[in-house]
Amino acid sequence: MAQKSVRWPPYVRVAPWLLIVGGLVWNSLDPSDYWGDPLLAAAAVLSGALLTLRDTLAVGVANVTGILVLSLRDGSLGTQDGYLELVNTAFAAVLGVGVNLVVARHGRRLARVRSVAEAAQRAVLPEPPRWVAGLEVAACYRAAQDEALIGGDAYALQDTPYGVRVLIADVRGKGLHAVGAVSVLLGVFREDAHREPDLAALADALERTLARESAALGEELRLEGFITALLVEFPPGEAVARTLDCGHPGPYLLGDGGPTVSRWDAADPGLPLGMGVLGVARPEVETRAFPPGCTLLLVTDGVTEARDAAGEFYDPVQGLAPLGPFAGPREAVDALVADVARWTGGPRDDDMAVLAVSRRGDAAGVGEPVRAGAESDR
């Protein structure tokens, strides 16, 4: 199977041919010392590592043909040095083909691993429905590394008797432990979101399950493992949103009909999930107006802690305001992801999850606090 890397820019295809031209010209100007031979060998190996099998074979044939023509011109084809140079050139061509076959084999193996990872991600972190109880939804997940499709960031959305409930979370750490914690967290949320009457009770249920699961882990994970989380509830028939922050970055409200962006910082962000053993009381649920036409954008710290070349953190308020207004949550999510990529200019240090919810209809209001502890009034 032909192997072609998609990671390299198009001009890489030209590099082996430039090396061939340089090597043959050098050999033609100084045929006695064969100083151009290393360039020919580098062309063969480079094409094998970066180009397709067909290109690698073409480079090898060009190398051998070029040396053969120079040997005939110089009359060295029948000599020991001429044969040796021809054999060395042919060996470099064969080596390039071997490198290409090895790269292709590992590429196929990586493709199989990625397909399994994609299936696991879809199972653990499925794409939310576009419409839920009058709310339009969009989400995006980006791993810090392209090869690592699953990480410790998570989101979930459930339509419950108490309204649509949303979770976005960030598990401390990476690897299989983080993936396992995400799986447990989302499973408990999807079950208890239907059962618990308020967000505080839901957070307590998540806390209890995580404490029970952590009992089987090592001491370091028990003491240092925690999950920052943000719970949001959109009650039916009310143009409000209730939030409970467990040490997570606050959401962002994108205004209706204009490029206004504001952050909903919690009065008390509270402790992350998994730190209930400290005995700190959970903060009160906050209720804010969430009028129709507005979009609430939930993010993980892969967004808020993204840095540019100068080490400055990305600010969604400053980054998104010039890009709005947005037609809907999908446009807002895509704009944010693209702007973070522009800001960092390269690989990120952390996974990034984004979930946007828009309310449709006609109403008035602004994203200011209405009252706190509304859940206790039920």
Solvent accessible surface area in square Angstrom, and as a share of the most:
residue,aa,sasa,rsa
1,M,162,0.72
2,A,66,0.51
3,Q,34,0.15
4,K,123,0.52
5,S,19,0.12
6,V,141,0.81
7,R,182,0.66
8,W,114,0.40
9,P,53,0.33
10,P,120,0.76
11,Y,156,0.59
12,V,18,0.10
13,R,114,0.41
14,V,76,0.44
15,A,32,0.25
16,P,1,0.00
17,W,98,0.34
18,L,116,0.58
19,L,47,0.24
20,I,7,0.04
21,V,90,0.51
22,G,29,0.28
23,G,0,0.00
24,L,38,0.19
25,V,75,0.43
26,W,120,0.42
27,N,4,0.02
28,S,31,0.20
29,L,142,0.71
30,D,42,0.22
31,P,51,0.32
32,S,86,0.55
33,D,81,0.42
34,Y,55,0.21
35,W,139,0.49
36,G,0,0.00
37,D,36,0.19
38,P,86,0.54
39,L,52,0.26
40,L,4,0.02
41,A,40,0.31
42,A,45,0.35
43,A,0,0.00
44,A,1,0.01
45,V,56,0.32
46,L,54,0.27
47,S,0,0.00
48,G,0,0.00
49,A,37,0.29
50,L,28,0.14
51,L,10,0.05
52,T,21,0.12
53,L,40,0.20
54,R,196,0.71
55,D,18,0.09
56,T,3,0.01
57,L,89,0.44
58,A,43,0.33
59,V,0,0.00
60,G,6,0.05
61,V,99,0.57
62,A,28,0.21
63,N,0,0.00
64,V,43,0.25
65,T,67,0.39
66,G,12,0.11
67,I,1,0.00
68,L,66,0.33
69,V,85,0.49
70,L,26,0.13
71,S,3,0.02
72,L,110,0.55
73,R,143,0.52
74,D,60,0.31
75,G,57,0.55
76,S,23,0.15
77,L,46,0.23
78,G,60,0.58
79,T,65,0.38
80,Q,156,0.69
81,D,81,0.42
82,G,0,0.00
83,Y,119,0.45
84,L,101,0.50
85,E,11,0.05
86,L,39,0.19
87,V,95,0.55
88,N,79,0.41
89,T,8,0.04
90,A,39,0.31
91,F,134,0.56
92,A,10,0.07
93,A,13,0.10
94,V,103,0.59
95,L,84,0.42
96,G,0,0.00
97,V,34,0.19
98,G,31,0.30
99,V,40,0.23
100,N,0,0.00
101,L,88,0.44
102,V,86,0.49
103,V,45,0.26
104,A,2,0.02
105,R,143,0.52
106,H,99,0.44
107,G,26,0.25
108,R,85,0.31
109,R,104,0.38
110,L,79,0.39
111,A,56,0.43
112,R,143,0.52
113,V,86,0.49
114,R,71,0.26
115,S,58,0.37
116,V,103,0.59
117,A,20,0.15
118,E,63,0.28
119,A,49,0.38
120,A,37,0.28
121,Q,37,0.16
122,R,150,0.55
123,A,79,0.61
124,V,31,0.18
125,L,15,0.07
126,P,60,0.37
127,E,112,0.50
128,P,19,0.12
129,P,76,0.48
130,R,158,0.58
131,W,127,0.44
132,V,14,0.08
133,A,75,0.58
134,G,48,0.46
135,L,4,0.02
136,E,11,0.05
137,V,6,0.04
138,A,4,0.03
139,A,3,0.03
140,C,14,0.09
141,Y,22,0.08
142,R,114,0.42
143,A,14,0.11
144,A,16,0.13
145,Q,97,0.43
146,D,111,0.57
147,E,91,0.41
148,A,50,0.38
149,L,30,0.15
150,I,44,0.22
151,G,7,0.07
152,G,3,0.03
153,D,3,0.02
154,A,0,0.00
155,Y,9,0.03
156,A,7,0.05
157,L,20,0.10
158,Q,39,0.17
159,D,77,0.40
160,T,12,0.07
161,P,101,0.64
162,Y,55,0.21
163,G,4,0.04
164,V,3,0.02
165,R,1,0.00
166,V,0,0.00
167,L,0,0.00
168,I,0,0.00
169,A,0,0.00
170,D,17,0.09
171,V,7,0.04
172,R,101,0.37
173,G,40,0.39
174,K,120,0.51
175,G,44,0.42
176,L,160,0.80
177,H,56,0.25
178,A,0,0.00
179,V,32,0.18
180,G,35,0.33
181,A,18,0.14
182,V,4,0.02
183,S,55,0.35
184,V,43,0.25
185,L,1,0.00
186,L,1,0.00
187,G,39,0.38
188,V,22,0.13
189,F,0,0.00
190,R,72,0.26
191,E,97,0.43
192,D,11,0.06
193,A,0,0.00
194,H,81,0.36
195,R,145,0.53
196,E,30,0.13
197,P,65,0.41
198,D,30,0.16
199,L,0,0.00
200,A,33,0.25
201,A,26,0.20
202,L,0,0.00
203,A,0,0.00
204,D,55,0.28
205,A,4,0.03
206,L,1,0.00
207,E,22,0.10
208,R,138,0.50
209,T,14,0.08
210,L,21,0.10
211,A,54,0.42
212,R,154,0.56
213,E,82,0.37
214,S,29,0.18
215,A,70,0.55
216,A,95,0.73
217,L,62,0.31
218,G,43,0.42
219,E,113,0.51
220,E,120,0.54
221,L,62,0.31
222,R,109,0.40
223,L,136,0.68
224,E,72,0.32
225,G,22,0.21
226,F,65,0.27
227,I,7,0.04
228,T,23,0.14
229,A,0,0.00
230,L,2,0.01
231,L,1,0.00
232,V,0,0.00
233,E,0,0.00
234,F,5,0.02
235,P,4,0.02
236,P,93,0.59
237,G,89,0.86
238,E,70,0.31
239,A,36,0.28
240,V,22,0.12
241,A,0,0.00
242,R,7,0.02
243,T,12,0.07
244,L,1,0.01
245,D,8,0.04
246,C,1,0.00
247,G,28,0.27
248,H,8,0.04
249,P,23,0.15
250,G,3,0.03
251,P,4,0.02
252,Y,2,0.01
253,L,12,0.06
254,L,9,0.05
255,G,20,0.19
256,D,95,0.49
257,G,72,0.69
258,G,17,0.16
259,P,65,0.41
260,T,92,0.53
261,V,17,0.10
262,S,54,0.35
263,R,98,0.36
264,W,9,0.03
265,D,82,0.43
266,A,29,0.22
267,A,99,0.77
268,D,73,0.38
269,P,68,0.43
270,G,18,0.18
271,L,59,0.29
272,P,20,0.12
273,L,0,0.00
274,G,28,0.27
275,M,56,0.25
276,G,41,0.39
277,V,137,0.79
278,L,104,0.52
279,G,67,0.64
280,V,94,0.54
281,A,87,0.67
282,R,67,0.25
283,P,16,0.10
284,E,122,0.55
285,V,6,0.03
286,E,26,0.12
287,T,3,0.02
288,R,27,0.10
289,A,18,0.14
290,F,0,0.00
291,P,6,0.04
292,P,12,0.07
293,G,25,0.24
294,C,7,0.04
295,T,12,0.07
296,L,0,0.00
297,L,0,0.00
298,L,0,0.00
299,V,1,0.00
300,T,0,0.00
301,D,32,0.16
302,G,3,0.03
303,V,0,0.00
304,T,20,0.12
305,E,97,0.43
306,A,8,0.06
307,R,119,0.43
308,D,34,0.18
309,A,114,0.88
310,A,84,0.65
311,G,30,0.29
312,E,103,0.46
313,F,104,0.43
314,Y,7,0.03
315,D,61,0.32
316,P,2,0.01
317,V,40,0.23
318,Q,131,0.58
319,G,13,0.12
320,L,0,0.00
321,A,33,0.25
322,P,104,0.65
323,L,82,0.41
324,G,18,0.17
325,P,85,0.53
326,F,48,0.20
327,A,84,0.65
328,G,5,0.05
329,P,0,0.00
330,R,89,0.33
331,E,80,0.36
332,A,0,0.00
333,V,0,0.00
334,D,71,0.37
335,A,22,0.17
336,L,0,0.00
337,V,21,0.12
338,A,62,0.48
339,D,10,0.05
340,V,0,0.00
341,A,55,0.43
342,R,151,0.55
343,W,62,0.22
344,T,26,0.15
345,G,69,0.66
346,G,38,0.37
347,P,116,0.73
348,R,42,0.15
349,D,130,0.67
350,D,40,0.21
351,D,9,0.05
352,M,3,0.01
353,A,0,0.00
354,V,0,0.00
355,L,0,0.00
356,A,0,0.00
357,V,0,0.00
358,S,1,0.00
359,R,32,0.12
360,R,95,0.35
361,G,54,0.51
362,D,148,0.77
363,A,61,0.47
364,A,96,0.75
365,G,42,0.41
366,V,99,0.57
367,G,14,0.13
368,E,106,0.47
369,P,83,0.52
370,V,83,0.48
371,R,109,0.40
372,A,65,0.50
373,G,14,0.13
374,A,2,0.01
375,E,10,0.04
376,S,96,0.62
377,D,106,0.55
378,R,132,0.48
